């Protein structure tokens, strides 16, 4: 059960991040993309 709960926790964290990115995305043809910017920032 611990493993299942950990996976649920991980998925909820992913969902939260994706929701934040979607809310930041202007949804137009602008070249600025918060999703890509966030991915580049997290790169080691």
mmCIF entry with sequence, helices, sheets and N, C-alpha, C, O atoms, coordinates in Angstrom:
data_MODEL
# 
_entry.id   MODEL 
# 
_entity.id                         1 
_entity.type                       polymer 
_entity.pdbx_number_of_molecules   1 
# 
_entity_poly.entity_id                      1 
_entity_poly.type                           'polypeptide(L)' 
_entity_poly.nstd_linkage                   no 
_entity_poly.nstd_monomer                   no 
_entity_poly.pdbx_seq_one_letter_code       
;(UNK)(UNK)(UNK)(UNK)(UNK)(UNK)(UNK)(UNK)(UNK)(UNK)(UNK)(UNK)(UNK)(UNK)(UNK)(UNK)
(UNK)(UNK)(UNK)(UNK)(UNK)(UNK)(UNK)(UNK)(UNK)(UNK)(UNK)(UNK)(UNK)(UNK)(UNK)(UNK)
(UNK)(UNK)(UNK)(UNK)(UNK)(UNK)(UNK)(UNK)(UNK)(UNK)(UNK)(UNK)
;
_entity_poly.pdbx_seq_one_letter_code_can   XXXXXXXXXXXXXXXXXXXXXXXXXXXXXXXXXXXXXXXXXXXX 
_entity_poly.pdbx_strand_id                 A 
# 
loop_
_entity_poly_seq.entity_id 
_entity_poly_seq.num 
_entity_poly_seq.mon_id 
_entity_poly_seq.hetero 
1 1  UNK n 
1 2  UNK n 
1 3  UNK n 
1 4  UNK n 
1 5  UNK n 
1 6  UNK n 
1 7  UNK n 
1 8  UNK n 
1 9  UNK n 
1 10 UNK n 
1 11 UNK n 
1 12 UNK n 
1 13 UNK n 
1 14 UNK n 
1 15 UNK n 
1 16 UNK n 
1 17 UNK n 
1 18 UNK n 
1 19 UNK n 
1 20 UNK n 
1 21 UNK n 
1 22 UNK n 
1 23 UNK n 
1 24 UNK n 
1 25 UNK n 
1 26 UNK n 
1 27 UNK n 
1 28 UNK n 
1 29 UNK n 
1 30 UNK n 
1 31 UNK n 
1 32 UNK n 
1 33 UNK n 
1 34 UNK n 
1 35 UNK n 
1 36 UNK n 
1 37 UNK n 
1 38 UNK n 
1 39 UNK n 
1 40 UNK n 
1 41 UNK n 
1 42 UNK n 
1 43 UNK n 
1 44 UNK n 
# 
_struct_asym.id          A 
_struct_asym.entity_id   1 
# 
loop_
_struct_conf.conf_type_id 
_struct_conf.id 
_struct_conf.pdbx_PDB_helix_id 
_struct_conf.beg_label_comp_id 
_struct_conf.beg_label_asym_id 
_struct_conf.beg_label_seq_id 
_struct_conf.pdbx_beg_PDB_ins_code 
_struct_conf.end_label_comp_id 
_struct_conf.end_label_asym_id 
_struct_conf.end_label_seq_id 
_struct_conf.pdbx_end_PDB_ins_code 
_struct_conf.beg_auth_comp_id 
_struct_conf.beg_auth_asym_id 
_struct_conf.beg_auth_seq_id 
_struct_conf.end_auth_comp_id 
_struct_conf.end_auth_asym_id 
_struct_conf.end_auth_seq_id 
_struct_conf.pdbx_PDB_helix_class 
_struct_conf.details 
_struct_conf.pdbx_PDB_helix_length 
HELX_P HELX_P1 AA1 UNK A 2  ? UNK A 24 ? UNK A 2  UNK A 24 1 ? 23 
HELX_P HELX_P2 AA2 UNK A 34 ? UNK A 41 ? UNK A 34 UNK A 41 1 ? 8  
# 
_struct_conf_type.id          HELX_P 
_struct_conf_type.criteria    ? 
_struct_conf_type.reference   ? 
# 
loop_
_atom_site.group_PDB 
_atom_site.id 
_atom_site.type_symbol 
_atom_site.label_atom_id 
_atom_site.label_alt_id 
_atom_site.label_comp_id 
_atom_site.label_asym_id 
_atom_site.label_entity_id 
_atom_site.label_seq_id 
_atom_site.pdbx_PDB_ins_code 
_atom_site.Cartn_x 
_atom_site.Cartn_y 
_atom_site.Cartn_z 
_atom_site.occupancy 
_atom_site.B_iso_or_equiv 
_atom_site.pdbx_formal_charge 
_atom_site.auth_seq_id 
_atom_site.auth_comp_id 
_atom_site.auth_asym_id 
_atom_site.auth_atom_id 
_atom_site.pdbx_PDB_model_num 
ATOM 1   N N  . UNK A 1 1  ? 0.812  -1.189 0.000   1.00 0.00 ? 1  UNK A N  1 
ATOM 2   C CA . UNK A 1 1  ? 0.000  0.000  0.000   1.00 0.00 ? 1  UNK A CA 1 
ATOM 3   C C  . UNK A 1 1  ? 0.859  1.258  0.000   1.00 0.00 ? 1  UNK A C  1 
ATOM 4   O O  . UNK A 1 1  ? 0.482  2.270  -0.591  1.00 0.00 ? 1  UNK A O  1 
ATOM 5   N N  . UNK A 1 2  ? 2.007  1.198  0.658   1.00 0.00 ? 2  UNK A N  1 
ATOM 6   C CA . UNK A 1 2  ? 2.896  2.363  0.698   1.00 0.00 ? 2  UNK A CA 1 
ATOM 7   C C  . UNK A 1 2  ? 3.334  2.770  -0.702  1.00 0.00 ? 2  UNK A C  1 
ATOM 8   O O  . UNK A 1 2  ? 3.392  3.956  -1.028  1.00 0.00 ? 2  UNK A O  1 
ATOM 9   N N  . UNK A 1 3  ? 3.639  1.782  -1.515  1.00 0.00 ? 3  UNK A N  1 
ATOM 10  C CA . UNK A 1 3  ? 4.081  2.067  -2.881  1.00 0.00 ? 3  UNK A CA 1 
ATOM 11  C C  . UNK A 1 3  ? 2.972  2.755  -3.682  1.00 0.00 ? 3  UNK A C  1 
ATOM 12  O O  . UNK A 1 3  ? 3.232  3.698  -4.430  1.00 0.00 ? 3  UNK A O  1 
ATOM 13  N N  . UNK A 1 4  ? 1.758  2.286  -3.524  1.00 0.00 ? 4  UNK A N  1 
ATOM 14  C CA . UNK A 1 4  ? 0.615  2.892  -4.216  1.00 0.00 ? 4  UNK A CA 1 
ATOM 15  C C  . UNK A 1 4  ? 0.426  4.336  -3.751  1.00 0.00 ? 4  UNK A C  1 
ATOM 16  O O  . UNK A 1 4  ? 0.219  5.231  -4.570  1.00 0.00 ? 4  UNK A O  1 
ATOM 17  N N  . UNK A 1 5  ? 0.497  4.558  -2.454  1.00 0.00 ? 5  UNK A N  1 
ATOM 18  C CA . UNK A 1 5  ? 0.336  5.912  -1.927  1.00 0.00 ? 5  UNK A CA 1 
ATOM 19  C C  . UNK A 1 5  ? 1.438  6.846  -2.425  1.00 0.00 ? 5  UNK A C  1 
ATOM 20  O O  . UNK A 1 5  ? 1.179  8.019  -2.694  1.00 0.00 ? 5  UNK A O  1 
ATOM 21  N N  . UNK A 1 6  ? 2.662  6.338  -2.550  1.00 0.00 ? 6  UNK A N  1 
ATOM 22  C CA . UNK A 1 6  ? 3.777  7.136  -3.059  1.00 0.00 ? 6  UNK A CA 1 
ATOM 23  C C  . UNK A 1 6  ? 3.547  7.506  -4.516  1.00 0.00 ? 6  UNK A C  1 
ATOM 24  O O  . UNK A 1 6  ? 3.812  8.635  -4.928  1.00 0.00 ? 6  UNK A O  1 
ATOM 25  N N  . UNK A 1 7  ? 3.053  6.551  -5.292  1.00 0.00 ? 7  UNK A N  1 
ATOM 26  C CA . UNK A 1 7  ? 2.780  6.823  -6.704  1.00 0.00 ? 7  UNK A CA 1 
ATOM 27  C C  . UNK A 1 7  ? 1.665  7.863  -6.843  1.00 0.00 ? 7  UNK A C  1 
ATOM 28  O O  . UNK A 1 7  ? 1.742  8.744  -7.700  1.00 0.00 ? 7  UNK A O  1 
ATOM 29  N N  . UNK A 1 8  ? 0.651  7.766  -6.020  1.00 0.00 ? 8  UNK A N  1 
ATOM 30  C CA . UNK A 1 8  ? -0.430 8.751  -6.039  1.00 0.00 ? 8  UNK A CA 1 
ATOM 31  C C  . UNK A 1 8  ? 0.111  10.131 -5.688  1.00 0.00 ? 8  UNK A C  1 
ATOM 32  O O  . UNK A 1 8  ? -0.238 11.123 -6.328  1.00 0.00 ? 8  UNK A O  1 
ATOM 33  N N  . UNK A 1 9  ? 0.950  10.190 -4.685  1.00 0.00 ? 9  UNK A N  1 
ATOM 34  C CA . UNK A 1 9  ? 1.566  11.461 -4.275  1.00 0.00 ? 9  UNK A CA 1 
ATOM 35  C C  . UNK A 1 9  ? 2.397  12.052 -5.422  1.00 0.00 ? 9  UNK A C  1 
ATOM 36  O O  . UNK A 1 9  ? 2.332  13.252 -5.688  1.00 0.00 ? 9  UNK A O  1 
ATOM 37  N N  . UNK A 1 10 ? 3.166  11.211 -6.088  1.00 0.00 ? 10 UNK A N  1 
ATOM 38  C CA . UNK A 1 10 ? 3.976  11.670 -7.216  1.00 0.00 ? 10 UNK A CA 1 
ATOM 39  C C  . UNK A 1 10 ? 3.102  12.193 -8.355  1.00 0.00 ? 10 UNK A C  1 
ATOM 40  O O  . UNK A 1 10 ? 3.388  13.240 -8.937  1.00 0.00 ? 10 UNK A O  1 
ATOM 41  N N  . UNK A 1 11 ? 2.049  11.467 -8.662  1.00 0.00 ? 11 UNK A N  1 
ATOM 42  C CA . UNK A 1 11 ? 1.146  11.887 -9.735  1.00 0.00 ? 11 UNK A CA 1 
ATOM 43  C C  . UNK A 1 11 ? 0.445  13.205 -9.402  1.00 0.00 ? 11 UNK A C  1 
ATOM 44  O O  . UNK A 1 11 ? 0.254  14.045 -10.282 1.00 0.00 ? 11 UNK A O  1 
ATOM 45  N N  . UNK A 1 12 ? 0.064  13.386 -8.152  1.00 0.00 ? 12 UNK A N  1 
ATOM 46  C CA . UNK A 1 12 ? -0.567 14.639 -7.749  1.00 0.00 ? 12 UNK A CA 1 
ATOM 47  C C  . UNK A 1 12 ? 0.405  15.808 -7.868  1.00 0.00 ? 12 UNK A C  1 
ATOM 48  O O  . UNK A 1 12 ? 0.003  16.913 -8.232  1.00 0.00 ? 12 UNK A O  1 
ATOM 49  N N  . UNK A 1 13 ? 1.665  15.574 -7.569  1.00 0.00 ? 13 UNK A N  1 
ATOM 50  C CA . UNK A 1 13 ? 2.680  16.623 -7.723  1.00 0.00 ? 13 UNK A CA 1 
ATOM 51  C C  . UNK A 1 13 ? 2.856  16.977 -9.200  1.00 0.00 ? 13 UNK A C  1 
ATOM 52  O O  . UNK A 1 13 ? 2.971  18.151 -9.552  1.00 0.00 ? 13 UNK A O  1 
ATOM 53  N N  . UNK A 1 14 ? 2.877  15.968 -10.053 1.00 0.00 ? 14 UNK A N  1 
ATOM 54  C CA . UNK A 1 14 ? 2.976  16.203 -11.496 1.00 0.00 ? 14 UNK A CA 1 
ATOM 55  C C  . UNK A 1 14 ? 1.758  16.980 -11.983 1.00 0.00 ? 14 UNK A C  1 
ATOM 56  O O  . UNK A 1 14 ? 1.888  17.919 -12.767 1.00 0.00 ? 14 UNK A O  1 
ATOM 57  N N  . UNK A 1 15 ? 0.588  16.592 -11.522 1.00 0.00 ? 15 UNK A N  1 
ATOM 58  C CA . UNK A 1 15 ? -0.649 17.275 -11.909 1.00 0.00 ? 15 UNK A CA 1 
ATOM 59  C C  . UNK A 1 15 ? -0.600 18.753 -11.517 1.00 0.00 ? 15 UNK A C  1 
ATOM 60  O O  . UNK A 1 15 ? -0.988 19.620 -12.300 1.00 0.00 ? 15 UNK A O  1 
ATOM 61  N N  . UNK A 1 16 ? -0.129 19.032 -10.317 1.00 0.00 ? 16 UNK A N  1 
ATOM 62  C CA . UNK A 1 16 ? -0.037 20.406 -9.836  1.00 0.00 ? 16 UNK A CA 1 
ATOM 63  C C  . UNK A 1 16 ? 0.891  21.232 -10.722 1.00 0.00 ? 16 UNK A C  1 
ATOM 64  O O  . UNK A 1 16 ? 0.561  22.354 -11.105 1.00 0.00 ? 16 UNK A O  1 
ATOM 65  N N  . UNK A 1 17 ? 2.052  20.670 -11.044 1.00 0.00 ? 17 UNK A N  1 
ATOM 66  C CA . UNK A 1 17 ? 3.015  21.367 -11.897 1.00 0.00 ? 17 UNK A CA 1 
ATOM 67  C C  . UNK A 1 17 ? 2.432  21.623 -13.280 1.00 0.00 ? 17 UNK A C  1 
ATOM 68  O O  . UNK A 1 17 ? 2.540  22.731 -13.804 1.00 0.00 ? 17 UNK A O  1 
ATOM 69  N N  . UNK A 1 18 ? 1.823  20.616 -13.868 1.00 0.00 ? 18 UNK A N  1 
ATOM 70  C CA . UNK A 1 18 ? 1.229  20.779 -15.197 1.00 0.00 ? 18 UNK A CA 1 
ATOM 71  C C  . UNK A 1 18 ? 0.129  21.837 -15.190 1.00 0.00 ? 18 UNK A C  1 
ATOM 72  O O  . UNK A 1 18 ? 0.018  22.626 -16.129 1.00 0.00 ? 18 UNK A O  1 
ATOM 73  N N  . UNK A 1 19 ? -0.679 21.854 -14.137 1.00 0.00 ? 19 UNK A N  1 
ATOM 74  C CA . UNK A 1 19 ? -1.753 22.842 -14.036 1.00 0.00 ? 19 UNK A CA 1 
ATOM 75  C C  . UNK A 1 19 ? -1.177 24.253 -13.956 1.00 0.00 ? 19 UNK A C  1 
ATOM 76  O O  . UNK A 1 19 ? -1.699 25.174 -14.584 1.00 0.00 ? 19 UNK A O  1 
ATOM 77  N N  . UNK A 1 20 ? -0.112 24.422 -13.193 1.00 0.00 ? 20 UNK A N  1 
ATOM 78  C CA . UNK A 1 20 ? 0.537  25.730 -13.093 1.00 0.00 ? 20 UNK A CA 1 
ATOM 79  C C  . UNK A 1 20 ? 1.071  26.172 -14.453 1.00 0.00 ? 20 UNK A C  1 
ATOM 80  O O  . UNK A 1 20 ? 0.927  27.335 -14.828 1.00 0.00 ? 20 UNK A O  1 
ATOM 81  N N  . UNK A 1 21 ? 1.684  25.249 -15.190 1.00 0.00 ? 21 UNK A N  1 
ATOM 82  C CA . UNK A 1 21 ? 2.214  25.581 -16.513 1.00 0.00 ? 21 UNK A CA 1 
ATOM 83  C C  . UNK A 1 21 ? 1.087  25.972 -17.464 1.00 0.00 ? 21 UNK A C  1 
ATOM 84  O O  . UNK A 1 21 ? 1.212  26.947 -18.204 1.00 0.00 ? 21 UNK A O  1 
ATOM 85  N N  . UNK A 1 22 ? -0.006 25.223 -17.450 1.00 0.00 ? 22 UNK A N  1 
ATOM 86  C CA . UNK A 1 22 ? -1.131 25.513 -18.333 1.00 0.00 ? 22 UNK A CA 1 
ATOM 87  C C  . UNK A 1 22 ? -1.703 26.903 -18.028 1.00 0.00 ? 22 UNK A C  1 
ATOM 88  O O  . UNK A 1 22 ? -2.057 27.651 -18.940 1.00 0.00 ? 22 UNK A O  1 
ATOM 89  N N  . UNK A 1 23 ? -1.788 27.233 -16.759 1.00 0.00 ? 23 UNK A N  1 
ATOM 90  C CA . UNK A 1 23 ? -2.317 28.537 -16.377 1.00 0.00 ? 23 UNK A CA 1 
ATOM 91  C C  . UNK A 1 23 ? -1.409 29.675 -16.825 1.00 0.00 ? 23 UNK A C  1 
ATOM 92  O O  . UNK A 1 23 ? -1.885 30.789 -17.045 1.00 0.00 ? 23 UNK A O  1 
ATOM 93  N N  . UNK A 1 24 ? -0.109 29.417 -16.965 1.00 0.00 ? 24 UNK A N  1 
ATOM 94  C CA . UNK A 1 24 ? 0.843  30.433 -17.386 1.00 0.00 ? 24 UNK A CA 1 
ATOM 95  C C  . UNK A 1 24 ? 0.935  30.565 -18.906 1.00 0.00 ? 24 UNK A C  1 
ATOM 96  O O  . UNK A 1 24 ? 1.435  31.569 -19.413 1.00 0.00 ? 24 UNK A O  1 
ATOM 97  N N  . UNK A 1 25 ? 0.464  29.575 -19.619 1.00 0.00 ? 25 UNK A N  1 
ATOM 98  C CA . UNK A 1 25 ? 0.577  29.563 -21.075 1.00 0.00 ? 25 UNK A CA 1 
ATOM 99  C C  . UNK A 1 25 ? -0.446 30.512 -21.689 1.00 0.00 ? 25 UNK A C  1 
ATOM 100 O O  . UNK A 1 25 ? -1.640 30.399 -21.414 1.00 0.00 ? 25 UNK A O  1 
ATOM 101 N N  . UNK A 1 26 ? 0.023  31.462 -22.534 1.00 0.00 ? 26 UNK A N  1 
ATOM 102 C CA . UNK A 1 26 ? -0.910 32.410 -23.127 1.00 0.00 ? 26 UNK A CA 1 
ATOM 103 C C  . UNK A 1 26 ? -1.848 31.768 -24.150 1.00 0.00 ? 26 UNK A C  1 
ATOM 104 O O  . UNK A 1 26 ? -2.908 32.321 -24.443 1.00 0.00 ? 26 UNK A O  1 
ATOM 105 N N  . UNK A 1 27 ? -1.479 30.623 -24.691 1.00 0.00 ? 27 UNK A N  1 
ATOM 106 C CA . UNK A 1 27 ? -2.342 29.922 -25.630 1.00 0.00 ? 27 UNK A CA 1 
ATOM 107 C C  . UNK A 1 27 ? -2.447 30.603 -26.979 1.00 0.00 ? 27 UNK A C  1 
ATOM 108 O O  . UNK A 1 27 ? -3.430 30.418 -27.697 1.00 0.00 ? 27 UNK A O  1 
ATOM 109 N N  . UNK A 1 28 ? -1.445 31.387 -27.327 1.00 0.00 ? 28 UNK A N  1 
ATOM 110 C CA . UNK A 1 28 ? -1.445 32.042 -28.630 1.00 0.00 ? 28 UNK A CA 1 
ATOM 111 C C  . UNK A 1 28 ? -0.195 31.635 -29.408 1.00 0.00 ? 28 UNK A C  1 
ATOM 112 O O  . UNK A 1 28 ? 0.507  30.702 -29.020 1.00 0.00 ? 28 UNK A O  1 
ATOM 113 N N  . UNK A 1 29 ? 0.079  32.333 -30.498 1.00 0.00 ? 29 UNK A N  1 
ATOM 114 C CA . UNK A 1 29 ? 1.236  31.969 -31.323 1.00 0.00 ? 29 UNK A CA 1 
ATOM 115 C C  . UNK A 1 29 ? 2.515  32.664 -30.863 1.00 0.00 ? 29 UNK A C  1 
ATOM 116 O O  . UNK A 1 29 ? 3.521  32.639 -31.572 1.00 0.00 ? 29 UNK A O  1 
ATOM 117 N N  . UNK A 1 30 ? 2.488  33.269 -29.708 1.00 0.00 ? 30 UNK A N  1 
ATOM 118 C CA . UNK A 1 30 ? 3.660  33.924 -29.135 1.00 0.00 ? 30 UNK A CA 1 
ATOM 119 C C  . UNK A 1 30 ? 4.760  32.889 -28.941 1.00 0.00 ? 30 UNK A C  1 
ATOM 120 O O  . UNK A 1 30 ? 4.486  31.739 -28.597 1.00 0.00 ? 30 UNK A O  1 
ATOM 121 N N  . UNK A 1 31 ? 5.996  33.299 -29.160 1.00 0.00 ? 31 UNK A N  1 
ATOM 122 C CA . UNK A 1 31 ? 7.103  32.350 -29.036 1.00 0.00 ? 31 UNK A CA 1 
ATOM 123 C C  . UNK A 1 31 ? 7.474  32.062 -27.580 1.00 0.00 ? 31 UNK A C  1 
ATOM 124 O O  . UNK A 1 31 ? 8.179  31.090 -27.307 1.00 0.00 ? 31 UNK A O  1 
ATOM 125 N N  . UNK A 1 32 ? 7.010  32.890 -26.645 1.00 0.00 ? 32 UNK A N  1 
ATOM 126 C CA . UNK A 1 32 ? 7.295  32.667 -25.222 1.00 0.00 ? 32 UNK A CA 1 
ATOM 127 C C  . UNK A 1 32 ? 6.450  31.501 -24.711 1.00 0.00 ? 32 UNK A C  1 
ATOM 128 O O  . UNK A 1 32 ? 5.229  31.492 -24.863 1.00 0.00 ? 32 UNK A O  1 
ATOM 129 N N  . UNK A 1 33 ? 7.109  30.530 -24.109 1.00 0.00 ? 33 UNK A N  1 
ATOM 130 C CA . UNK A 1 33 ? 6.395  29.361 -23.595 1.00 0.00 ? 33 UNK A CA 1 
ATOM 131 C C  . UNK A 1 33 ? 6.863  29.057 -22.170 1.00 0.00 ? 33 UNK A C  1 
ATOM 132 O O  . UNK A 1 33 ? 7.980  28.576 -21.982 1.00 0.00 ? 33 UNK A O  1 
ATOM 133 N N  . UNK A 1 34 ? 6.026  29.328 -21.168 1.00 0.00 ? 34 UNK A N  1 
ATOM 134 C CA . UNK A 1 34 ? 6.398  29.064 -19.785 1.00 0.00 ? 34 UNK A CA 1 
ATOM 135 C C  . UNK A 1 34 ? 6.708  27.589 -19.509 1.00 0.00 ? 34 UNK A C  1 
ATOM 136 O O  . UNK A 1 34 ? 7.501  27.281 -18.618 1.00 0.00 ? 34 UNK A O  1 
ATOM 137 N N  . UNK A 1 35 ? 6.106  26.699 -20.247 1.00 0.00 ? 35 UNK A N  1 
ATOM 138 C CA . UNK A 1 35 ? 6.338  25.272 -20.033 1.00 0.00 ? 35 UNK A CA 1 
ATOM 139 C C  . UNK A 1 35 ? 7.784  24.936 -20.404 1.00 0.00 ? 35 UNK A C  1 
ATOM 140 O O  . UNK A 1 35 ? 8.493  24.293 -19.630 1.00 0.00 ? 35 UNK A O  1 
ATOM 141 N N  . UNK A 1 36 ? 8.215  25.368 -21.575 1.00 0.00 ? 36 UNK A N  1 
ATOM 142 C CA . UNK A 1 36 ? 9.591  25.097 -21.999 1.00 0.00 ? 36 UNK A CA 1 
ATOM 143 C C  . UNK A 1 36 ? 10.570 25.836 -21.101 1.00 0.00 ? 36 UNK A C  1 
ATOM 144 O O  . UNK A 1 36 ? 11.607 25.289 -20.724 1.00 0.00 ? 36 UNK A O  1 
ATOM 145 N N  . UNK A 1 37 ? 10.244 27.081 -20.757 1.00 0.00 ? 37 UNK A N  1 
ATOM 146 C CA . UNK A 1 37 ? 11.117 27.837 -19.846 1.00 0.00 ? 37 UNK A CA 1 
ATOM 147 C C  . UNK A 1 37 ? 11.316 27.087 -18.530 1.00 0.00 ? 37 UNK A C  1 
ATOM 148 O O  . UNK A 1 37 ? 12.437 27.011 -18.026 1.00 0.00 ? 37 UNK A O  1 
ATOM 149 N N  . UNK A 1 38 ? 10.254 26.541 -17.976 1.00 0.00 ? 38 UNK A N  1 
ATOM 150 C CA . UNK A 1 38 ? 10.345 25.810 -16.713 1.00 0.00 ? 38 UNK A CA 1 
ATOM 151 C C  . UNK A 1 38 ? 11.182 24.544 -16.862 1.00 0.00 ? 38 UNK A C  1 
ATOM 152 O O  . UNK A 1 38 ? 11.947 24.197 -15.962 1.00 0.00 ? 38 UNK A O  1 
ATOM 153 N N  . UNK A 1 39 ? 11.044 23.866 -17.973 1.00 0.00 ? 39 UNK A N  1 
ATOM 154 C CA . UNK A 1 39 ? 11.826 22.650 -18.196 1.00 0.00 ? 39 UNK A CA 1 
ATOM 155 C C  . UNK A 1 39 ? 13.307 22.976 -18.331 1.00 0.00 ? 39 UNK A C  1 
ATOM 156 O O  . UNK A 1 39 ? 14.149 22.238 -17.821 1.00 0.00 ? 39 UNK A O  1 
ATOM 157 N N  . UNK A 1 40 ? 13.631 24.054 -19.001 1.00 0.00 ? 40 UNK A N  1 
ATOM 158 C CA . UNK A 1 40 ? 15.022 24.445 -19.187 1.00 0.00 ? 40 UNK A CA 1 
ATOM 159 C C  . UNK A 1 40 ? 15.632 24.850 -17.847 1.00 0.00 ? 40 UNK A C  1 
ATOM 160 O O  . UNK A 1 40 ? 16.781 24.507 -17.566 1.00 0.00 ? 40 UNK A O  1 
ATOM 161 N N  . UNK A 1 41 ? 14.883 25.575 -17.017 1.00 0.00 ? 41 UNK A N  1 
ATOM 162 C CA . UNK A 1 41 ? 15.377 25.999 -15.708 1.00 0.00 ? 41 UNK A CA 1 
ATOM 163 C C  . UNK A 1 41 ? 15.695 24.827 -14.798 1.00 0.00 ? 41 UNK A C  1 
ATOM 164 O O  . UNK A 1 41 ? 16.635 24.905 -14.007 1.00 0.00 ? 41 UNK A O  1 
ATOM 165 N N  . UNK A 1 42 ? 14.941 23.750 -14.889 1.00 0.00 ? 42 UNK A N  1 
ATOM 166 C CA . UNK A 1 42 ? 15.117 22.599 -13.998 1.00 0.00 ? 42 UNK A CA 1 
ATOM 167 C C  . UNK A 1 42 ? 16.213 21.658 -14.468 1.00 0.00 ? 42 UNK A C  1 
ATOM 168 O O  . UNK A 1 42 ? 16.566 20.710 -13.767 1.00 0.00 ? 42 UNK A O  1 
ATOM 169 N N  . UNK A 1 43 ? 16.754 21.918 -15.657 1.00 0.00 ? 43 UNK A N  1 
ATOM 170 C CA . UNK A 1 43 ? 17.795 21.057 -16.192 1.00 0.00 ? 43 UNK A CA 1 
ATOM 171 C C  . UNK A 1 43 ? 19.066 21.209 -15.383 1.00 0.00 ? 43 UNK A C  1 
ATOM 172 O O  . UNK A 1 43 ? 19.494 22.337 -15.135 1.00 0.00 ? 43 UNK A O  1 
ATOM 173 N N  . UNK A 1 44 ? 19.694 20.107 -14.957 1.00 0.00 ? 44 UNK A N  1 
ATOM 174 C CA . UNK A 1 44 ? 20.907 20.207 -14.135 1.00 0.00 ? 44 UNK A CA 1 
ATOM 175 C C  . UNK A 1 44 ? 22.106 20.732 -14.896 1.00 0.00 ? 44 UNK A C  1 
ATOM 176 O O  . UNK A 1 44 ? 23.189 20.866 -14.326 1.00 0.00 ? 44 UNK A O  1 
# 
